[in-house]
Amino acid sequence: MICLGFSTSAFGHGLGGEMLPPTTIGDRDATLSIDVSPSTFDPNNPENFVTLRLFDSNTEAIIEHVTFILELKKDGERIFRYMFHDELGNLNFRVISDNSDKISVDGTQEPLLGGWMRGNDGTLTLTGPIFTSGGLYEYKVEVLTVDFDDNVLDQRVELEGAISIADVKTFEVTDNKNQSHDVQVISYFDTISEFDFDSNKMSFSMPFDWNQDLEQLSVIHEEVRVPNTFGEFLSTKYNSYANGVLLPDEVVTIDDYSFDDRTVHMTIYRELIKEIKEEALKTSDSKIDFSIETSDSVKFPLEFATPDYRFKVFLSWEPETIRAGEETTFFVDFDELFSAKTKRLAEYDLSVIQNDEEIYKKHLTGNINSDTPNSHSITFAPEHSGSANIFFSNIDGNSLSKGNFIIVIEPQANSQQSKSLESQEIPIWIKNNAGWWANNSIDDETFVQGIQFLIKQNILQVLSITTQESNSNEIPSWIKNNAGWWASDQLDDETFVQGIQYLIKNGIIVVN
């Protein structure tokens, strides 16, 4: 006879998985972990794997001959409730999600209680409408037997929690240079919609019942993944909002773990949700309108933990704007985790990588666990303007003690170098004019009008050129020659532009 004894609830939103607090089974403490892999919803890949693992909390030894009842719900509606059994206590089954009317189970059944087990081919598969969208999935696990198939617990153990299947959507945005970027928004709570990007702000919405029992809620977690080429949206600080309510700074964290993109996390815990509820309800009671924007202020330091959890690394720099051609001093702190934090020296490698090319590298020795940060100055060349990765590796000689920050190198100030015309949409008549002018088919005034068009359209940038007085308004013959050669592609853009800059600098072409 199976009797209902006690239940242990652990309300938490695991991101694709969760490990529950220890609970007592017989004379020992046991821990249950549940995982779903992959933990993202992909309509093009309906296959997921679910793993339940019961183990001794003290020794981490697997508890064998476990019979589970697993119930899965979403939005309060039951998806399934099945009994499972595994001889090794490490239950793993495959889920194939589709839009059919019911769920089918492919496996064998344990003879004593009838729990589903792996079949002769070693697999156990559930097929049907299971993980049909991203969002929060609540589960309840009941442990019926342990150690032996017929060792039915007098006190059934019940465990509850929730896991999140990430809803991932990709949006194309256009920056202020008319370049497009793919931005990913990942929701670990529910599906997202109404995405918009305007200047320095991204916004999107998610269904949310503000009148629900918020005590059953743990956290709402959203991510925005920004490619490292999207310099306009790479900031040291972001402001975040929910239904127009400005959220505290600690809601947003920056994660540059990838060389290819930055992940901006928005993590809103239950107490904050309760705190802003009254104000949020003025906008909507059925959804959260999120927005995140770059901040004009700077937030230092940036930080990351190394993959081996040996160090936490903090980075700041001055001046706040990293600009090509100007010296930037970087300040880095290494804080040793899980140690006595004794002050000492350690070696490490510092490199800067841009477009998969190492543009700077140096082997250094610096302070660990010190109140005084290590400082290092770098001057980036003009051609290195744009986003880059500053990479710390081999910290204290450990290959796994490494990490990455994304930085933006602004173009050189007061540069007399024009934009490359190759990347611009140059009207064909401009080059035609240059050729005709070189052949005296059109006059100086018509040619100058074409150059002024380039300047007004921001194709040719000359803001930094200081005009000088000239004794002559005549255009030198060598510039006419240059124009002819440029029109016939015998001269590159840069050399031609230098000639135009000469005309402006000497007041022959007047720029208002």
N, C-alpha and C positions, 0 to 999 in steps of 0.2 A: 504494500500500500504506500502511495506517495502522499505525504502530508505537506501542506503549505506552511513553511516556517517563517523565516524573516526575509526581508528584502533590503538590498543596499543600492541606493540610487546615486548615480554620479552624473549630474547634469553638466555637460560640457560639450562644446562643439569641436570635435577633433577634425583636423583638416585632412580628410581621407582616412583617418584612423585615430585610435585613441587607446591609451592604457589606463585602466580604471584603478582606483586605490585598492590596496589589499583588503580582502574580506576573509573571515574565518570559515574554513571548511573542515569539520572534525577537529583535529588537534593541531592544525597548521594554518598559516596565512597563505592565501592564494591570490594571484593576480590574473586578470583576464585582459588580453589585448585583442582588438579587432581592427582589421585593416581592409581597405578597398584599393585595388590597384588595377589600372591607373586611377587616380583620384580626381580626374577631370571628365566632364561630360563631353563626348565627341560623337555626334550623330553618325559620323562616317565609320566609327569603330565601336560597335555595340558590345564588345567583349570586356568584362571586368572579372577580377578574381577577388574573392572574399576569404579572409583567413581569420579564424578564431583560435587563440592559443591560451591555454590555461596552464600556469606554472607556479611552482613554489616561490613565494615572495622572497624568501631568505636565500635559497640555494639556486634559484632560477631553473631548477630541474623540471622538465615537462611532467605534468600529471597525466597518467595514461587512463585508457578506457573511460573516456568522458562522454556522457550523453548530454546534449544541449537541446533546448527549445529556443529557437531564434524567431523573434517577431520583428518585422520591419514596417515602419510607417512613414508617410510623408504628408504634410499638411493635415495631420490628424486622421488620415485614412490608412487602414491597414493594407499593406502590399502583399505580405504573406506571413504565415506562422507555421513553421515546420520543425519537426524533431530531427536532429542529426546525431550521429555517433562516429567517434573516431578512436581506434585502438590506441593511438599514440597521443591523443589529446591535442593534436595539432590539425584541426579541421581546415581543409582548403577546398573550396568548390568554385566552379566557373559559373558566371552569369552571362547569358546572352539576352540582351534587352531588345524587345520588339513591341509592336503595337497590336499583338494578338489579344484575344478576350480573356485568356487564362494562362496560368503558369503550369508548365509541365516539369517533372523531375526525372532525370535520367541517372540511375544509379541502382544500388541494391539496398535492402533493408535489413538492419540488425534483427535477429530472430526474437530477442527477449522483449524489447520495448517497441521495436519497429522504427528506430531512428535511421534516417537515410545515411548510407555510406558510399564510398567509392565503389564503382562497378568493377567488373573483371578487367577492364582496360585501364584501371587505375584512376578514373576520373569520376567526378560527380558534377552534374550540370543542371542548372535551373534556367529555363527558357521562358520568356514572357515579358509582360509590361512591368519591369522592375526599376532599373535606373533609366528612366525615360526623359529626365531633365536634370539640370544641375540644381543644387540647393541643399537644404538640410534634411537628413534622413534620421529619424529617431529609431532606436532599437531597444529591445528588451531581451535579455538572455537569462534563461533558467537552467541551472546546472542540476541534473537529475542523478547521475552516477559518476563515481570517480574510482580509480584504482582497479576495480573489477567490473565486468559487465553487469553482474547481478548485485553490486553494492549500491542499492538504491538509497539515497539520502533520506533520513527521516525528516530532516529540515531542508527543504528545497531552497537553494540560493538563487536570488533574483538580482540581476544587475541591469541598470538602465543608463542610457547615454544617447549621444547623437554624433553623427559624423557628417561631414560636408563633402559633397561632390561638387567640384568647382565648375561653375558656368563660365566658359571662356568665349569671348567675342573679340573679333579684330575689326578695327575701324581705320580707315584711311583719312589722314588729316594733312592739311597743307600749311606750311609755315610761312613766315613773312618774306621768305625769299622765293616763294612759289614752288618749293620742293615738297614732295609728298612723303609721308612716313606712315608705317603701319603701327598703330598703338593697340595693345591688348588690354582689355579690362576683364579681370577675373573676380567673380563673386563666389564666396564660400557660403552664401546664405540662400539666395534665390536668383532667378534669372534677371538679367539687366536689359534695359531698353532706353530709348530716348537719348542716345549719346549725341553730344554736341561739343564742338571745339570753337572757341572764339578768342583770338589773340592769345592770352596767357592762361586761359581757363578751360578745363574740361568738365563736363557735367554728364550725368547719367542717372537713371532711376531704377528702383527695385521695389517690388511689392513688399509691403510690411504692414501688419495689423498693429497699430499703436495702442489698441484697446485690449490686446491679449494680456495674459498673465505674465508680466515681465520677469517674475521670479523664476520662471522656467527657462529664461534666456540667459546665456552666458556671454556671448560675444558676437559682434558682426564684423566680419573681416572682408575688406575689398582690396584689390591690388590693381594698380595701373602700371603697365610695363612700357617704358619709353625707350625707343632705340637710341643708342649712344650717338647717332648721327643727328638727332633732333635737338641741337644745341639750344634752341629757343626755349625748350621746356626742361632743361637741365639746370636746376637751381640747388643751392645749399639749404633752402627752406621752402616749404609749401604751406599755404593756408587751406584748411578744409572746412566744408560746411555740410550740414544735414538739414534739409528743409529750410535753408536760409540761415540757420543758426551756426555761428562761428564756433568751431570745436577747439579744444585746448591743443597746444603745440604737441603734446605727447601722443596724440592720436596718430600722427604721421611719423613714420620712420622710413629712412632711405636705405635701400639694399642694393649695392653695386656688385653683388657676387658674380655676375656674368660680365664678360668682356663686351657682349653685344648689346646689352640693354640695362636700364636701371629699373628696379622694381620699387614703386612707391606704395607702401602699405598704409591703409587706413584701418585702424583697429579700435572699435567702439565697444567698451565693456558695459555690462548691465547697469551699473550705477549711473553712468553718464547718460545712457538711454533714458532712464527714469528721470534724471535731472532735466533733460531738454524736452521731455514729452509734451508738457503744456504748451511750450512755444512752437514745437513742431506741428502740433495738431491744428494750429492756425492755418497751416498750408495744406495739409492732407492727413487723413486718418488711415489711409490704405496704402501708402507708399513712402519711401524715403527718396528725396531728390538730393543726390550727392553732387558736390562740386569740389574741385581741387584746382588751385591756382599757384603760380610761382609768386614768391614773396619778394618785395623790394629789399627787405632786410636780409642779413646774412646770419646763418646759424652754424656756429662752429662749436665743437669739432664734429666732423663726420667720423663714423666708426664702423668697424666690423670685427667679428670674432673669427679666428682662423679655423679651418675645417677640423683640426685636431683638438680644438678647444683649449689650446695651451696659452694663447695670447688674445687680448683685445687690443686693437690698434686704433689710435685716434689721429686724425689729420686736420690741420688748418693751415692757412697761408696768409701772407700779406705781400703786397696790397691785396684787397679783396677781389679785384678784377685781375685775372691772369692775362697778360697782354704780351704778344710776340714782340721781341726786341727790347723788352724791359725785364729786369731781374725780379724774380718771384722767390720769396723765401718760404719754404715748406717746413712746418713744425709737426713732428711725429712723436707720439708717445706709445710705448709698448708696456702694457699692463699684464703681468703674468697671472693667469687664472689658477685657482685651486693650489696655491702655494703660499709659502711664508712671506712672499713679496719682498724678498731681500734685494736691496739695490745692487746692481751689478752691470757689467758690460756684456754685450753680445754682438755678433756680426750679423749682417743682413744684406740683401741685394735690393737696390732700388732701380727700377727701370720705367721708362715711359714708352708706351706702345700706341701707335697711331696707324690705322689702316693696315693692321697686321704686320707693321714694320717697327722695329725697335729704334726709336729716335734718340734715346738716351739710356745709359746704364752706368751704374757705379756700385762697387762693393764697399760697404761702410761698416763702421763699428759705432755702436750707440748705447745709450743708457736704457736699462730695463728697470721698471718699477721706480722710476725717478720722478721727483717733482719738477725737474727741469727737462723740457722737451728737447729732443734732438732737432737740429735745424740744418737745412740744406738748401742752397740757392741754385736756381736754374734760370737761364735765359733762353727762351725758345726762339728759333729762327722764324722770320716772317712766313716762310712757306709751311710752317707747322700750325698755323691758325686753324681752329676747328676743335672738335671734341677729341679727347685722348684718354688713355687709361694709365693711371699711375699705379704701379704694381710693386708690392713688397713681397719678397720671397726668401726662402731659406733662413727664416728668422731663427737665430741661435743654432743654425746648422740643421734645422728640421725641414725636410722637403714638404711636409704637409702644413707647416706654419707659414701661410701665405694669404694674400688677399688683394683686393683691387678697389680702387676708387675711380670714378669717371669725373674728368675735369673738362672745362671748356677754355680754350686758348683764344682770346679775342684777337682780331687783326691788329697789326702794328699801328700805333697812333701816329698821326701826321705823316703817313706814308705818301710818297709821291708816285707810288706804283698804282696804276689803274687796275681795275678789274680786267681779267682776261676777256677779250671780246669773243673768244671761241665759244664760251659757254652761254653767250647771250643770243637772243633772236635779233640779228642785225638785218634790217631791211636791205634787200638786194640793191635798191637804188642808191644806198650810201656808197657802196663800192663802185657802182657805175659812175656816180658823181665824181669820185676820186679819179677814175680813169679819164673821164671827159675833161676834168679840170687840168690834169697833167698834160692833156693834148690841146689845151686852150679852147675846148669846145664850149665850156661854160666859164662865166667870170668868177672872180674871187668871192663875191657876195653870195652867190648861189652855193658855192662849196661850203662857206662858213655857216650858212643856214643849216646845212646837213650836219655839221659838227655840233652846232647848238642843239639840234634835235637829239643827238646821242646823249648830250649832257642833261637835257631836260627829262629824258626817259630813264635817266640813271644807269644807262648802259656804260657811259664813260664817267667815272667819278673823279672830280678835280677840286673837291672842296678844300683840300689842304694846300693848294698852290697859292703862293703869295704873288700878286701882280706887281711887276716893276714897271717904272716909266721907261719908254723906249724912244729913241731919237727918230725912229722910222716906223711907218705902218706897213711897209712892204713885206710881203711874205718871201722869205729866203727861197732861192731856187732849189736847194737841196730838199726842202719839204715837199715841193711839187714833184720832184723826182721820186721821193719816198711814196707819195700818193699813187703814182703810176705803177710803181713796183708792187705796192700793196694790193692794188686793184687786180693785178695779174698774178697774185699769190706768189710773188718773188720775194716778198718781205713779210716778216712775221708781225703779229698784232702789236707786240710790246714795243718794237722799234718805231712803228707808225705812231703809236700813242705818245711816245716820247717827243716826237715832233709836234704833235698837237699841244702837249703840255708846254713846250717851248713857246708856241704862239700865245697861249693864255698867260704864261708867266711874264712875257714881255709886252702884254697889253695889246697885241695885234688882234687877238680875238677877245672880246669883252664878255665876261660871264657875270650876270647879275645874281 
